[in-house]
């Protein structure tokens, strides 16, 4: 088996877990054979002294299809 990795950024107004989940769910719409993910960076946006958005950079690993 050979795997490939892609890096995506998910966002959410509610938290880092939701941002990570969004990243995986959106990637799953266009990438097959997803196997696991790793959160590599967490960031947030602040507006008017309040946290308004959470961002999670996620590496997603998936199997390469063999023909």
MOPAC internal coordinates of N, CA, C and O (Angstrom, degrees):
PM7 1SCF
backbone

  N    0.0000 0     0.00 0     0.00 0    0    0    0
  C    1.4510 1     0.00 0     0.00 0    1    0    0
  C    1.5259 1   108.41 1     0.00 0    2    1    0
  O    1.2310 1   121.42 1   -38.36 1    3    2    1
  N    1.3206 1   114.88 1   141.64 1    3    2    1
  C    1.4547 1   122.23 1   175.43 1    5    3    2
  C    1.5186 1   107.46 1  -125.09 1    6    5    3
  O    1.2310 1   121.01 1   -41.98 1    7    6    5
  N    1.3260 1   115.68 1   138.02 1    7    6    5
  C    1.4508 1   119.44 1   178.31 1    9    7    6
  C    1.5262 1   110.56 1  -118.65 1   10    9    7
  O    1.2310 1   121.63 1   -25.37 1   11   10    9
  N    1.3049 1   114.48 1   154.63 1   11   10    9
  C    1.4532 1   122.15 1   175.38 1   13   11   10
  C    1.5196 1   107.02 1  -120.25 1   14   13   11
  O    1.2310 1   120.54 1   -23.44 1   15   14   13
  N    1.3129 1   116.57 1   156.56 1   15   14   13
  C    1.4620 1   120.59 1   179.01 1   17   15   14
  C    1.5224 1   109.25 1  -126.60 1   18   17   15
  O    1.2310 1   121.33 1   -39.52 1   19   18   17
  N    1.3178 1   115.07 1   140.48 1   19   18   17
  C    1.4548 1   121.12 1   174.19 1   21   19   18
  C    1.5199 1   107.99 1  -128.63 1   22   21   19
  O    1.2310 1   120.39 1   -27.47 1   23   22   21
  N    1.2991 1   116.87 1   152.53 1   23   22   21
  C    1.4597 1   120.96 1  -178.52 1   25   23   22
  C    1.5227 1   109.00 1  -115.54 1   26   25   23
  O    1.2310 1   121.00 1   -50.71 1   27   26   25
  N    1.3211 1   115.69 1   129.29 1   27   26   25
  C    1.4633 1   121.54 1  -179.63 1   29   27   26
  C    1.5259 1   109.31 1  -133.49 1   30   29   27
  O    1.2310 1   120.90 1   -18.30 1   31   30   29
  N    1.3206 1   115.89 1   161.70 1   31   30   29
  C    1.4633 1   121.56 1   178.02 1   33   31   30
  C    1.5190 1   108.40 1  -120.15 1   34   33   31
  O    1.2310 1   121.06 1   -57.21 1   35   34   33
  N    1.3246 1   115.58 1   122.79 1   35   34   33
  C    1.4528 1   121.09 1   175.86 1   37   35   34
  C    1.5177 1   109.76 1  -104.31 1   38   37   35
  O    1.2310 1   120.73 1   -28.08 1   39   38   37
  N    1.3234 1   116.22 1   151.92 1   39   38   37
  C    1.4626 1   120.87 1   179.20 1   41   39   38
  C    1.5202 1   110.36 1  -129.62 1   42   41   39
  O    1.2310 1   121.44 1   -22.10 1   43   42   41
  N    1.3258 1   114.85 1   157.90 1   43   42   41
  C    1.4569 1   120.80 1   177.01 1   45   43   42
  C    1.5301 1   108.84 1  -162.01 1   46   45   43
  O    1.2310 1   120.34 1   -33.29 1   47   46   45
  N    1.3155 1   116.95 1   146.71 1   47   46   45
  C    1.4607 1   119.19 1   174.08 1   49   47   46
  C    1.5312 1   112.37 1   -83.50 1   50   49   47
  O    1.2310 1   119.97 1   173.83 1   51   50   49
  N    1.3465 1   117.66 1    -6.17 1   51   50   49
  C    1.4655 1   119.73 1  -172.70 1   53   51   50
  C    1.5234 1   116.02 1  -107.39 1   54   53   51
  O    1.2310 1   119.24 1   159.05 1   55   54   53
  N    1.3386 1   119.06 1   -20.95 1   55   54   53
  C    1.4618 1   118.38 1   178.93 1   57   55   54
  C    1.5158 1   113.26 1   163.63 1   58   57   55
  O    1.2310 1   121.59 1    -9.46 1   59   58   57
  N    1.3422 1   114.55 1   170.54 1   59   58   57
  C    1.4596 1   121.07 1  -178.16 1   61   59   58
  C    1.5274 1   112.53 1   -67.51 1   62   61   59
  O    1.2310 1   120.00 1   142.43 1   63   62   61
  N    1.3219 1   117.60 1   -37.57 1   63   62   61
  C    1.4687 1   120.24 1   179.33 1   65   63   62
  C    1.5300 1   110.27 1   -62.67 1   66   65   63
  O    1.2310 1   120.46 1   136.69 1   67   66   65
  N    1.3073 1   116.72 1   -43.31 1   67   66   65
  C    1.4625 1   120.46 1   179.33 1   69   67   66
  C    1.5313 1   110.65 1   -66.86 1   70   69   67
  O    1.2310 1   120.00 1   143.70 1   71   70   69
  N    1.3198 1   117.60 1   -36.30 1   71   70   69
  C    1.4672 1   120.50 1   177.84 1   73   71   70
  C    1.5245 1   110.56 1   -64.63 1   74   73   71
  O    1.2310 1   120.41 1   138.76 1   75   74   73
  N    1.3375 1   116.81 1   -41.24 1   75   74   73
  C    1.4693 1   121.21 1   177.65 1   77   75   74
  C    1.5205 1   110.89 1   -63.84 1   78   77   75
  O    1.2310 1   120.83 1   135.03 1   79   78   77
  N    1.3088 1   116.01 1   -44.97 1   79   78   77
  C    1.4590 1   120.97 1   179.58 1   81   79   78
  C    1.5275 1   111.07 1   -62.41 1   82   81   79
  O    1.2310 1   120.16 1   138.59 1   83   82   81
  N    1.3150 1   117.31 1   -41.41 1   83   82   81
  C    1.4667 1   121.14 1   178.11 1   85   83   82
  C    1.5246 1   110.86 1   -61.48 1   86   85   83
  O    1.2310 1   120.35 1   139.33 1   87   86   85
  N    1.3234 1   116.95 1   -40.67 1   87   86   85
  C    1.4637 1   120.57 1   179.58 1   89   87   86
  C    1.5245 1   110.65 1   -59.77 1   90   89   87
  O    1.2310 1   120.46 1   133.85 1   91   90   89
  N    1.3283 1   116.72 1   -46.15 1   91   90   89
  C    1.4697 1   121.01 1  -178.91 1   93   91   90
  C    1.5267 1   110.43 1   -67.97 1   94   93   91
  O    1.2310 1   119.88 1   135.47 1   95   94   93
  N    1.3111 1   117.84 1   -44.53 1   95   94   93
  C    1.4634 1   120.69 1  -176.77 1   97   95   94
  C    1.5284 1   112.42 1   -64.53 1   98   97   95
  O    1.2310 1   120.06 1   141.27 1   99   98   97
  N    1.3111 1   117.49 1   -38.73 1   99   98   97
  C    1.4647 1   119.58 1   178.66 1  101   99   98
  C    1.5244 1   110.21 1   -71.48 1  102  101   99
  O    1.2310 1   119.89 1   138.24 1  103  102  101
  N    1.3290 1   117.82 1   -41.76 1  103  102  101
  C    1.4672 1   120.55 1   177.66 1  105  103  102
  C    1.5261 1   110.82 1   -60.78 1  106  105  103
  O    1.2310 1   120.24 1   144.31 1  107  106  105
  N    1.3245 1   117.15 1   -35.69 1  107  106  105
  C    1.4654 1   121.34 1  -178.47 1  109  107  106
  C    1.5288 1   112.52 1   -64.63 1  110  109  107
  O    1.2310 1   120.08 1   162.36 1  111  110  109
  N    1.3112 1   117.45 1   -17.64 1  111  110  109
  C    1.4642 1   120.47 1   178.85 1  113  111  110
  C    1.5286 1   112.09 1   -72.98 1  114  113  111
  O    1.2310 1   120.21 1   156.46 1  115  114  113
  N    1.3336 1   117.20 1   -23.54 1  115  114  113
  C    1.4616 1   119.91 1  -176.76 1  117  115  114
  C    1.5264 1   114.18 1  -124.56 1  118  117  115
  O    1.2310 1   119.74 1   170.00 1  119  118  117
  N    1.3227 1   118.10 1   -10.00 1  119  118  117
  C    1.4671 1   121.51 1  -178.96 1  121  119  118
  C    1.5293 1   108.59 1  -119.30 1  122  121  119
  O    1.2310 1   120.73 1   -48.59 1  123  122  121
  N    1.3402 1   116.22 1   131.41 1  123  122  121
  C    1.4685 1   120.75 1   179.51 1  125  123  122
  C    1.5241 1   110.54 1   -95.41 1  126  125  123
  O    1.2310 1   121.11 1   -15.81 1  127  126  125
  N    1.3098 1   115.48 1   164.19 1  127  126  125
  C    1.4650 1   123.72 1   172.48 1  129  127  126
  C    1.5201 1   114.04 1    62.54 1  130  129  127
  O    1.2310 1   120.07 1  -143.07 1  131  130  129
  N    1.3255 1   117.47 1    36.93 1  131  130  129
  C    1.4565 1   120.18 1   176.52 1  133  131  130
  C    1.5254 1   109.27 1   -63.34 1  134  133  131
  O    1.2310 1   120.26 1   -40.91 1  135  134  133
  N    1.3308 1   117.10 1   139.09 1  135  134  133
  C    1.4608 1   120.64 1  -177.44 1  137  135  134
  C    1.5195 1   113.71 1  -119.54 1  138  137  135
  O    1.2310 1   119.79 1   134.67 1  139  138  137
  N    1.3211 1   118.01 1   -45.33 1  139  138  137
  C    1.4599 1   120.13 1   179.75 1  141  139  138
  C    1.5155 1   109.41 1  -161.72 1  142  141  139
  O    1.2310 1   120.92 1   -10.16 1  143  142  141
  N    1.3322 1   115.85 1   169.84 1  143  142  141
  C    1.4598 1   120.17 1  -179.83 1  145  143  142
  C    1.5271 1   109.86 1  -141.54 1  146  145  143
  O    1.2310 1   122.05 1   -19.54 1  147  146  145
  N    1.3254 1   113.69 1   160.46 1  147  146  145
  C    1.4660 1   121.29 1   177.52 1  149  147  146
  C    1.5214 1   107.88 1  -136.45 1  150  149  147
  O    1.2310 1   120.62 1   -52.53 1  151  150  149
  N    1.3131 1   116.42 1   127.47 1  151  150  149
  C    1.4623 1   120.48 1   175.33 1  153  151  150
  C    1.5256 1   107.12 1   -81.27 1  154  153  151
  O    1.2310 1   120.77 1   -57.29 1  155  154  153
  N    1.3312 1   116.14 1   122.71 1  155  154  153
  C    1.4617 1   119.93 1  -175.70 1  157  155  154
  C    1.5235 1   113.33 1  -107.53 1  158  157  155
  O    1.2310 1   120.26 1   162.68 1  159  158  157
  N    1.3223 1   117.12 1   -17.32 1  159  158  157
  C    1.4553 1   119.03 1   179.86 1  161  159  158
  C    1.5238 1   109.88 1  -158.85 1  162  161  159
  O    1.2310 1   120.99 1   -37.39 1  163  162  161
  N    1.3119 1   115.70 1   142.61 1  163  162  161
  C    1.4578 1   122.01 1   175.78 1  165  163  162
  C    1.5199 1   108.41 1  -122.88 1  166  165  163
  O    1.2310 1   120.98 1   -43.75 1  167  166  165
  N    1.3236 1   115.74 1   136.25 1  167  166  165
  C    1.4561 1   121.58 1   179.41 1  169  167  166
  C    1.5173 1   108.90 1  -142.12 1  170  169  167
  O    1.2310 1   120.59 1   -16.37 1  171  170  169
  N    1.3038 1   116.48 1   163.63 1  171  170  169
  C    1.4517 1   120.58 1   176.22 1  173  171  170
  C    1.5011 1   111.42 1  -145.47 1  174  173  171
  O    1.2310 1   121.62 1   -21.43 1  175  174  173
  N    1.3164 1   114.50 1   158.57 1  175  174  173
  C    1.4605 1   120.73 1   178.32 1  177  175  174
  C    1.5239 1   108.32 1  -110.44 1  178  177  175
  O    1.2310 1   121.25 1   -39.41 1  179  178  177
  N    1.3180 1   115.21 1   140.59 1  179  178  177
  C    1.4607 1   121.57 1  -179.79 1  181  179  178
  C    1.5268 1   108.65 1  -120.69 1  182  181  179
  O    1.2310 1   121.24 1   -50.07 1  183  182  181
  N    1.3239 1   115.23 1   129.93 1  183  182  181
  C    1.4633 1   121.20 1   174.34 1  185  183  182
  C    1.5205 1   107.89 1  -132.70 1  186  185  183
  O    1.2310 1   120.97 1   -47.04 1  187  186  185
  N    1.3116 1   115.75 1   132.96 1  187  186  185
  C    1.4679 1   121.73 1   179.00 1  189  187  186
  C    1.5242 1   111.48 1    50.59 1  190  189  187
  O    1.2310 1   121.12 1  -135.32 1  191  190  189
  N    1.3238 1   115.47 1    44.68 1  191  190  189
  C    1.4700 1   123.66 1   175.18 1  193  191  190
  C    1.5251 1   113.94 1    68.47 1  194  193  191
  O    1.2310 1   120.15 1  -162.79 1  195  194  193
  N    1.3352 1   117.32 1    17.21 1  195  194  193
  C    1.4606 1   120.79 1   179.03 1  197  195  194
  C    1.5196 1   110.27 1  -131.12 1  198  197  195
  O    1.2310 1   120.98 1   -33.49 1  199  198  197
  N    1.3237 1   115.73 1   146.51 1  199  198  197
  C    1.4651 1   120.90 1   175.46 1  201  199  198
  C    1.5200 1   108.20 1   -71.82 1  202  201  199
  O    1.2310 1   120.88 1   -55.11 1  203  202  201
  N    1.3334 1   115.92 1   124.89 1  203  202  201
  C    1.4623 1   119.75 1  -176.66 1  205  203  202
  C    1.5183 1   113.26 1  -115.45 1  206  205  203
  O    1.2310 1   120.21 1   161.16 1  207  206  205
  N    1.3351 1   117.20 1   -18.84 1  207  206  205
  C    1.4644 1   119.27 1  -179.31 1  209  207  206
  C    1.5223 1   109.95 1  -154.41 1  210  209  207
  O    1.2310 1   121.54 1   -38.62 1  211  210  209
  N    1.3220 1   114.66 1   141.38 1  211  210  209
  C    1.4575 1   122.30 1   176.50 1  213  211  210
  C    1.5232 1   108.09 1  -110.43 1  214  213  211
  O    1.2310 1   120.76 1   -40.63 1  215  214  213
  N    1.3362 1   116.16 1   139.37 1  215  214  213
  C    1.4642 1   121.24 1   179.19 1  217  215  214
  C    1.5247 1   109.10 1  -127.18 1  218  217  215
  O    1.2310 1   121.23 1   -42.79 1  219  218  217
  N    1.3165 1   115.26 1   137.21 1  219  218  217
  C    1.4603 1   121.47 1   177.06 1  221  219  218
  C    1.5207 1   108.95 1  -128.15 1  222  221  219
  O    1.2310 1   120.87 1   -59.09 1  223  222  221
  N    1.3250 1   115.95 1   120.91 1  223  222  221
  C    1.4621 1   120.59 1   173.54 1  225  223  222
  C    1.5200 1   106.38 1   -88.19 1  226  225  223
  O    1.2310 1   120.83 1   -55.40 1  227  226  225
  N    1.3275 1   116.01 1   124.60 1  227  226  225
  C    1.4590 1   122.16 1  -171.16 1  229  227  226
  C    1.5260 1   109.89 1  -126.94 1  230  229  227
  O    1.2310 1   120.62 1   -49.06 1  231  230  229
  N    1.3345 1   116.42 1   130.94 1  231  230  229
  C    1.4579 1   121.20 1   170.53 1  233  231  230
  C    1.5201 1   106.86 1   -93.00 1  234  233  231
  O    1.2310 1   120.69 1   -53.73 1  235  234  233
  N    1.3142 1   116.29 1   126.27 1  235  234  233
  C    1.4609 1   121.36 1  -179.15 1  237  235  234
  C    1.5236 1   108.27 1  -113.97 1  238  237  235
  O    1.2310 1   121.14 1   -52.84 1  239  238  237
  N    1.3177 1   115.43 1   127.16 1  239  238  237
  C    1.4617 1   122.01 1  -178.65 1  241  239  238
  C    1.5238 1   109.15 1  -102.91 1  242  241  239
  O    1.2310 1   120.92 1   -43.93 1  243  242  241
  N    1.3336 1   115.85 1   136.07 1  243  242  241
  C    1.4570 1   119.80 1   179.44 1  245  243  242
  C    1.5168 1   109.88 1  -143.93 1  246  245  243
  O    1.2310 1   121.36 1   -25.88 1  247  246  245
  N    1.3299 1   115.00 1   154.12 1  247  246  245
  C    1.4613 1   121.75 1  -179.08 1  249  247  246
  C    1.5181 1   110.44 1   -75.16 1  250  249  247
  O    1.2310 1   120.99 1   -39.70 1  251  250  249
  N    1.3281 1   115.71 1   140.30 1  251  250  249
  C    1.4568 1   122.08 1   172.55 1  253  251  250
  C    1.5293 1   107.42 1   -82.86 1  254  253  251
  O    1.2310 1   120.71 1   -49.31 1  255  254  253
  N    1.3206 1   116.25 1   130.69 1  255  254  253
  C    1.4656 1   119.86 1   179.52 1  257  255  254
  C    1.5071 1   109.90 1   -75.54 1  258  257  255
  O    1.2310 1   121.01 1   -46.35 1  259  258  257
  N    1.3047 1   115.68 1   133.65 1  259  258  257
  C    1.4613 1   121.16 1   176.72 1  261  259  258
  C    1.5264 1   108.60 1  -105.63 1  262  261  259
  O    1.2310 1   120.70 1   -45.21 1  263  262  261
  N    1.3046 1   116.27 1   134.79 1  263  262  261
  C    1.4749 1   120.39 1  -178.55 1  265  263  262
  C    1.5006 1   110.09 1  -108.21 1  266  265  263
  O    1.2310 1   120.10 1   180.00 1  267  266  265

